[in-house]
Amino acid sequence: MPAQDLDQIVNLCKRRGFVYPSGEIYGGFRSSYDYGPLGSLMLRNVKDAWVRTMVQQRDDVVLIDAAILGSPQVFEASGHLSNFSDPLVDCTVCKRRFRQDQLDDRDCPQSKKGCAFTDARAFNLMFKTQAGPIEGEGATVYMRPETAQGMFVNFANVLQTSRKKPPFGIAQVGKSFRNEITPGNFIFRTREFEQMELEFFVPPSESAQWYDYWCKSRLQWYIDYGIPAEMLRIREHAKDELSHYSAGTSDIEFKFPWGWGELEGIAQRTDYDLKQHAEHSRQKLEYFDQATNERYVPYVVEPAAGANRTMAAFLLAAYDEDVVNDEPRTVLRLHPRLAPFQIAVLPLSKKDTLMPLAKKIHATLGARYMCDFDETQAIGRRYRRQDEIGTPFCVTVDFDSLEDDSVTIRERDTTAQSRVKIDSLLAELSQRLGY
């Protein structure tokens, strides 16, 4: 059964080294997290899975990596300096700030005393800093609130160098920064996060069909990687929810312990961004179709996902508790491509007669897969530890291995064990893992 309580995942992440509070030895820094040895691997696997589907397995999408810092002109053209804000209210009792649209009623969520809120005012979410040694408006730069603008301002560069033509996409995975008023719910909403975004440029007449395509395709991606369909839904935005650039947006939502929350938004951005940047930069950002002798500014369909909250959703969906040999067990039933380790090699003993063979097997498997080497505690405890961090397969090297050149493969989900020849071990695990 998927986790019903966020604390189940928060505690597991801290205990096993997925996610730590940032700067914990100094009391922590609110809504900031450090990804530990396992969390770093899993977050990378989530991003790699996205790139594999969106770029590697397609011939109409290219990948870029644009700068995090940007000049004011970029964000003035995009509308972020004037429109990227949330309604902010102050509680005069506890002195805390809240987003007005997230208050269910007029009761302060932080104080049991009588409370009074100030009138709402626009609070821009952009992080601003200074570039160079001289302070002043001329040195002001912004940390990007989304990865999208780097793809729009590089549209002409990519069009020229990649030999693509609409419909085609520019994809990017990277850090974004938003000065959220009320961050929370673990790694779901933080001020520093990673996005996985695609800007898919299409002829204007094809925008609606590509919007429908990406809504269905992106929903299926989460299902393919292990989230049950009943824990996902697509919700179309009402007109009063739409961003200033959007002609239509739908969110892929996941059923978190606190309710439905957005994993990914798919937006019809029309030609807003390219026209804005063309106007402000005085550069042509358009496509000339030699076949039809037509010149046009492409429309854009944008699937934009949060890597961190996606990782949280995969953890919550994979979490399970069962009983094995009359003992309770916690297990993460992660997709093999998402698990921090695909394989763990477990020598039954630390004796010199066994360790060289175990190390050799680990080196062989580690050349292809992320492979743990777990040699401490009793074998049963090691199995439980690997189950809890989501490792799909354990390979046990015992003293019989020295005689019969075989090892034992144990499956995480079923706990079934089978004996396999060492010479065919890599091929066998490759078949079971599916890649």
C-alpha positions in Angstrom: 0.0 0.0 0.0 1.4 3.5 -0.9 2.4 5.7 2.0 -0.6 7.3 3.7 1.4 9.6 5.9 4.1 12.0 4.7 6.1 11.3 7.9 6.6 7.7 6.7 8.6 9.0 3.7 10.3 11.9 5.6 11.6 9.5 8.3 12.7 6.9 5.8 14.5 9.6 3.7 16.4 10.9 6.7 17.2 7.4 8.2 18.4 5.9 4.9 20.2 8.9 3.4 17.8 10.1 0.7 17.1 13.6 1.9 18.5 15.7 4.8 17.4 19.1 6.2 19.9 21.6 4.8 22.3 23.0 7.4 20.8 20.8 10.1 23.8 21.2 12.5 22.9 24.9 12.6 19.2 24.3 13.1 18.4 23.9 9.4 17.3 26.4 6.8 13.5 26.4 6.2 12.3 24.6 3.1 15.8 23.7 1.9 17.1 20.1 1.6 20.3 18.3 0.8 20.1 15.1 -1.1 22.2 12.3 0.5 24.0 9.4 -1.1 20.7 7.6 -2.1 18.6 10.7 -2.8 21.3 12.1 -5.2 21.2 8.8 -7.1 17.4 8.6 -7.2 17.0 12.3 -8.3 19.5 11.8 -11.0 17.6 8.6 -12.1 14.3 10.5 -12.3 15.9 13.2 -14.5 17.7 10.6 -16.7 14.4 8.7 -17.1 12.8 12.0 -18.3 15.6 12.7 -20.7 15.5 9.2 -22.0 11.8 9.5 -22.9 11.7 13.1 -24.0 15.0 13.3 -25.9 16.9 10.1 -26.4 14.0 8.1 -27.7 12.8 10.8 -30.1 14.3 12.4 -33.2 12.4 15.7 -32.9 13.7 17.0 -29.5 17.2 18.4 -28.6 18.7 19.1 -25.2 20.3 22.3 -24.0 21.6 23.7 -20.7 21.1 27.4 -20.3 22.5 29.8 -17.7 20.8 30.2 -14.3 21.5 33.9 -14.0 19.7 36.2 -16.5 19.6 39.9 -17.3 16.5 42.0 -16.4 15.7 42.4 -20.1 15.0 38.7 -20.5 12.5 38.6 -17.6 11.0 42.0 -18.6 10.2 40.6 -22.0 8.8 37.3 -20.6 6.5 39.2 -18.2 8.0 37.8 -15.0 9.0 41.2 -13.6 5.5 42.5 -13.9 3.3 39.4 -13.6 5.2 36.7 -11.7 3.7 37.3 -8.3 1.4 35.8 -5.6 -1.1 37.6 -3.3 0.7 38.2 0.0 -1.0 38.9 3.3 0.5 39.4 6.8 -0.9 38.1 10.1 -0.7 40.9 12.6 -0.7 38.4 15.5 2.0 36.0 14.6 3.8 38.3 12.2 3.9 35.5 9.6 3.2 35.8 5.9 0.8 33.7 3.8 -0.5 33.4 0.3 -4.0 34.7 0.4 -5.3 32.1 -2.1 -4.0 29.3 0.2 -5.9 30.4 3.3 -9.1 28.3 3.6 -10.7 30.8 5.9 -9.8 34.0 7.8 -8.2 32.0 10.7 -4.5 32.2 11.0 -3.0 28.7 10.6 -0.1 29.6 12.9 -1.9 31.2 15.9 -4.9 30.3 18.1 -5.2 33.9 19.2 -7.5 36.4 17.5 -5.9 37.4 14.2 -6.2 40.1 11.6 -4.7 40.1 8.1 -3.4 43.0 6.1 -4.8 43.7 2.6 -3.3 41.5 0.0 -0.5 42.9 -2.1 1.5 41.5 -5.0 4.7 39.7 -4.0 7.1 39.0 -6.8 8.7 35.6 -6.6 11.9 36.4 -8.4 15.2 36.1 -6.6 17.3 39.2 -7.4 21.1 39.6 -6.9 24.0 41.7 -8.1 26.6 40.9 -10.8 30.0 42.3 -10.5 31.6 44.5 -7.8 29.4 47.6 -8.2 25.9 47.7 -6.7 23.1 49.4 -8.5 20.3 48.8 -11.0 22.9 48.4 -13.8 24.3 45.4 -12.0 21.0 43.7 -11.2 20.5 40.2 -12.4 17.9 37.5 -11.6 18.0 33.9 -10.8 15.7 32.2 -13.3 12.2 31.2 -11.9 11.8 28.6 -14.7 14.1 27.0 -17.3 11.8 28.0 -20.1 13.2 31.4 -21.0 16.7 29.9 -21.8 15.0 27.8 -24.5 13.1 30.7 -26.0 16.0 33.1 -26.2 18.1 30.3 -27.9 15.3 29.4 -30.4 17.1 30.9 -33.4 20.5 29.3 -32.3 19.0 25.8 -32.0 17.0 26.2 -35.2 20.1 27.0 -37.1 22.5 24.5 -35.5 20.2 21.5 -35.1 18.6 21.5 -38.6 15.2 20.9 -37.0 11.9 22.3 -38.2 8.5 22.5 -36.5 7.2 20.5 -34.9 10.3 20.1 -32.8 11.3 20.6 -29.2 14.0 22.0 -27.0 14.3 20.3 -23.6 16.2 21.3 -20.5 16.7 20.0 -17.0 18.0 22.3 -14.4 17.7 24.5 -11.3 15.1 27.2 -10.8 14.4 29.5 -7.9 11.2 31.0 -6.6 10.9 33.1 -3.4 7.8 31.1 -2.3 5.7 32.7 0.4 4.6 29.4 2.0 6.9 26.6 1.0 6.3 23.3 2.6 5.2 19.6 2.4 8.8 18.3 2.5 10.4 18.5 -1.0 7.1 19.3 -2.8 7.4 23.0 -2.6 10.8 24.6 -2.0 12.5 27.8 -3.1 15.3 26.0 -4.9 14.2 23.1 -7.1 14.9 21.3 -10.4 12.6 21.4 -13.4 12.3 19.1 -16.4 10.8 21.2 -19.2 10.1 20.9 -22.9 9.2 23.7 -25.2 7.7 22.1 -28.3 7.4 24.4 -31.2 4.6 23.7 -33.7 2.8 25.3 -36.6 -0.1 27.4 -35.1 -2.7 25.2 -36.7 -1.3 22.1 -35.0 -1.2 23.5 -31.4 -4.4 21.9 -30.2 -3.5 18.4 -31.4 0.0 18.5 -29.9 -1.4 19.8 -26.6 -3.7 16.8 -26.5 -0.8 14.5 -27.4 1.5 15.8 -24.7 -1.2 15.6 -22.0 -1.8 11.9 -22.7 1.9 11.1 -23.3 3.1 12.7 -20.1 0.4 11.1 -17.9 1.4 7.7 -19.3 5.1 8.3 -18.4 4.2 8.4 -14.7 2.2 5.2 -15.0 5.0 3.5 -16.9 7.4 4.3 -14.1 5.3 2.8 -11.4 2.6 5.2 -10.2 -0.8 3.6 -10.1 -3.3 5.2 -12.5 -5.8 5.8 -9.7 -3.2 8.1 -7.9 -3.0 10.4 -11.0 -5.4 12.7 -12.7 -5.4 15.5 -15.3 -7.1 18.7 -14.2 -7.8 21.5 -16.7 -7.3 25.0 -15.4 -10.2 27.4 -15.2 -9.9 30.6 -17.1 -9.1 32.6 -14.0 -6.2 30.3 -13.2 -4.4 30.7 -16.5 -1.0 32.3 -16.6 -0.7 35.5 -18.7 0.9 33.6 -21.6 -1.5 30.6 -21.6 -4.4 29.8 -23.9 -5.0 26.6 -22.0 -3.2 24.6 -19.3 -3.8 21.2 -17.7 -2.0 19.8 -14.6 -1.1 16.2 -14.0 -1.8 15.8 -10.4 -0.8 13.1 -7.8 -2.8 12.1 -4.8 -0.4 13.2 -2.0 -1.2 12.4 1.7 -2.5 16.0 2.0 -4.6 15.9 -1.2 -4.1 16.4 -4.9 -1.0 18.3 -5.9 0.6 19.2 -9.2 3.4 17.1 -10.7 3.5 18.7 -14.1 1.7 21.4 -16.1 1.1 21.2 -19.8 0.5 24.7 -21.2 -0.4 26.1 -24.6 1.9 29.2 -24.5 0.8 30.2 -28.1 3.5 32.5 -29.7 3.6 34.8 -26.7 7.2 34.2 -25.7 8.9 34.2 -29.1 7.0 37.4 -30.0 7.9 39.1 -26.7 11.6 38.3 -27.1 11.6 39.3 -30.7 10.1 42.6 -29.9 12.4 43.4 -27.0 15.6 42.1 -28.6 14.7 43.3 -32.2 15.7 39.9 -33.5 13.6 37.7 -35.7 12.4 34.6 -33.9 10.4 32.9 -36.6 10.5 29.9 -39.0 10.5 30.0 -42.8 9.0 27.0 -44.4 10.6 26.6 -47.8 8.1 23.9 -48.9 5.1 26.3 -48.5 7.0 29.6 -48.8 5.4 30.5 -45.5 6.9 32.5 -42.7 5.4 32.2 -39.2 6.1 32.4 -35.4 5.6 28.9 -34.0 3.2 28.2 -31.2 4.6 26.4 -28.2 3.2 23.5 -26.1 5.1 23.2 -22.8 5.2 20.1 -20.6 6.9 21.3 -17.4 7.6 19.0 -14.5 9.2 19.4 -11.1 12.0 16.7 -10.6 11.9 17.0 -6.8 8.2 16.6 -6.3 8.2 13.9 -9.0 10.8 12.0 -6.9 8.5 12.5 -3.8 5.6 11.1 -5.7 7.5 8.0 -6.8 8.7 7.4 -3.2 5.2 7.7 -1.8 3.7 5.4 -4.5 6.5 2.8 -4.0 6.3 2.7 -0.2 4.8 -0.5 1.1 4.7 -2.6 4.3 4.2 -6.3 4.3 5.2 -9.4 6.3 8.0 -11.8 5.3 8.6 -14.9 7.4 6.4 -13.6 10.1 8.4 -10.4 10.3 7.1 -6.9 9.2 9.0 -5.4 6.3 9.2 -1.9 4.8 9.9 -2.0 1.1 10.2 0.6 -1.7 8.8 -1.0 -4.9 10.6 1.4 -7.1 10.9 1.0 -10.9 14.4 -0.5 -11.5 15.5 2.6 -13.5 14.5 4.9 -10.6 16.0 2.9 -7.7 19.3 4.3 -6.3 20.9 0.9 -6.7 19.8 -1.7 -9.2 21.8 -4.5 -7.6 23.5 -5.1 -4.2 26.3 -7.6 -3.9 26.3 -9.3 -0.5 29.2 -11.5 0.5 28.0 -14.0 3.1 31.3 -13.6 5.0 34.2 -11.1 5.2 36.7 -13.9 5.1 39.6 -13.5 2.7 38.6 -16.6 0.8 35.2 -15.1 -0.2 35.8 -11.3 -0.6 38.0 -11.4 -3.8 35.2 -13.2 -5.7 32.5 -10.8 -4.3 34.6 -7.8 -5.2 35.1 -9.1 -8.7 31.4 -9.7 -9.2 30.7 -6.2 -7.9 33.2 -4.6 -10.3 31.6 -6.5 -13.3 28.1 -5.6 -12.4 29.1 -2.0 -11.4 30.4 -1.4 -14.9 26.8 -1.4 -16.2 24.6 -0.7 -13.2 24.7 1.2 -10.0 25.7 -1.5 -7.6 25.9 -1.5 -3.8 28.4 -3.6 -1.9 26.8 -4.5 1.5 29.0 -6.6 3.9 27.8 -5.6 7.4 25.3 -7.4 9.6 23.5 -10.7 9.2 22.3 -11.5 5.7 18.6 -11.2 6.7 19.2 -7.6 8.0 21.0 -6.8 4.8 18.1 -8.0 2.7 15.7 -5.8 4.8 18.0 -2.8 4.3 18.1 -3.2 0.6 14.3 -3.7 0.4 13.8 -0.5 2.3 16.0 1.5 -0.1 14.3 0.0 -3.1 17.1 -2.2 -4.6 15.4 -4.6 -7.0 17.9 -7.5 -6.8 20.5 -8.8 -4.3 23.3 -11.1 -5.3 24.6 -13.3 -2.4 28.1 -14.7 -2.7 28.5 -17.7 -0.4 31.2 -20.4 0.2 29.4 -22.7 -2.3 30.1 -20.1 -4.9 33.8 -21.0 -4.7 32.9 -24.6 -5.6 30.0 -24.3 -8.1 30.7 -20.9 -9.7 27.2 -19.8 -8.8 25.5 -17.1 -6.8 22.0 -16.6 -5.4 19.8 -13.9 -6.8 17.1 -12.6 -4.5 14.2 -10.5 -5.8 13.0 -7.5 -3.8 9.3 -7.7 -4.5 8.7 -11.5 -4.1 11.8 -12.3 -2.0 12.2 -15.4 -4.3 15.7 -16.8 -4.6 17.4 -18.6 -7.4 20.8 -20.0 -8.1 22.6 -18.6 -11.2 26.0 -19.3 -12.8 28.4 -16.4 -12.4 29.2 -16.5 -16.1 25.6 -15.8 -17.0 24.9 -13.5 -14.0 25.1 -10.2 -16.0 22.8 -11.4 -18.8 20.3 -12.8 -16.3 20.1 -9.6 -14.3 19.9 -7.5 -17.5 16.9 -9.6 -18.6 15.2 -9.2 -15.2 15.9 -5.5 -15.0 14.6 -4.9 -18.5 17.7 -3.1 -19.8 
